[in-house]
């Protein structure tokens, strides 16, 4: 009986929790942070909430340009940063490329 009462109470309380839904999903704090500081500023915990808010914003049709502008801004920033190699991954890429090219050059001359 106690278990049934707990299940009924949890279902009823879960159905009436409107505090989790944002009235204007395009005005959530995650979208505001992404607008101000970019998508890379969101932590791993915030990313799912951002994408859920972005989905709700697009679904409601309130202002889908907000999310598009954030995506465009991040793509432009990534494009600017991609013009040059930086960090250990670029060094690793250079080393792997040299090894692969030398391997094929050696096979050509030893055949």
For each residue, the residues with C-beta under 8 A, 3 or more apart:
1: 4 5
2: 5 6
3: 6 7
4: 1 7 8
5: 1 2 8 9
6: 2 3 9 10
7: 3 4 10 11
8: 4 5 11 12
9: 5 6 12 13
10: 6 7 13 14
11: 7 8 14 15
12: 8 9 15 16
13: 9 10 16 17
14: 10 11 17
15: 11 12
16: 12 13
17: 13 14 20
18: 21
19:
20: 17
21: 18
22: 25 27 28 53 56
23:
24: 27 28 62
25: 22 28 31 53 56 57 60 62
26: 31 53 57 60 62 63 66 67
27: 22 24 31 32
28: 22 24 25 31 32 49 50 53
29: 32 33
30: 33 34 42 46 49 50 53
31: 25 26 27 28 34 35 50 53 54 57 66 67 70
32: 27 28 29 35 36
33: 29 30 36 37 41 42 46
34: 30 31 37 38 39 41 42 50 70
35: 31 32 66 69 70
36: 32 33 41
37: 33 34 40 41
38: 34 41 70 73 74 77
39: 34 42 50 70 71 74
40: 37 74 77
41: 33 34 36 37 38
42: 30 33 34 39 46 47 50
43: 46 47
44: 47
45: 48 49
46: 30 33 42 43 49 50
47: 42 43 44 50 51
48: 45 51 52
49: 28 30 45 46 52 53
50: 28 30 31 34 39 42 46 47 53 54
51: 47 48 54 55
52: 48 49 55 56
53: 22 25 26 28 30 31 49 50 56 57
54: 31 50 51 57 58 67 70
55: 51 52 58 59
56: 22 25 52 53 59 60
57: 25 26 31 53 54 60 62 63 64 66 67
58: 54 55 61 64 67
59: 55 56
60: 25 26 56 57
61: 58 64
62: 24 25 26 57
63: 26 57 66
64: 57 58 61 67 68
65: 68 69
66: 26 31 35 57 63 69 70
67: 26 31 54 57 58 64 70 71
68: 64 65 71 72
69: 35 65 66 72 73
70: 31 34 35 38 39 54 66 67 73 74
71: 39 67 68 74 75
72: 68 69 75 76
73: 38 69 70 76 77
74: 38 39 40 70 71 77 78
75: 71 72 78 79
76: 72 73 79 80
77: 38 40 73 74 80 81
78: 74 75 81 82
79: 75 76 82 83
80: 76 77 83
81: 77 78 84 86
82: 78 79
83: 79 80
84: 81
85: 89 90 93 94
86: 81 90
87: 90 91
88: 91 92
89: 85 92 93
90: 85 86 87 93 94
91: 87 88 94 95
92: 88 89 95 96
93: 85 89 90 96 97
94: 85 90 91 97 98
95: 91 92 98 99
96: 92 93 99 100
97: 93 94 100 101
98: 94 95 101 102
99: 95 96 102 103
100: 96 97 103 104
101: 97 98 104 105
102: 98 99 105 106
103: 99 100 106 107
104: 100 101 107 108
105: 101 102 108 109
106: 102 103 109 110
107: 103 104 110 111
108: 104 105 111
109: 105 106
110: 106 107
111: 107 108
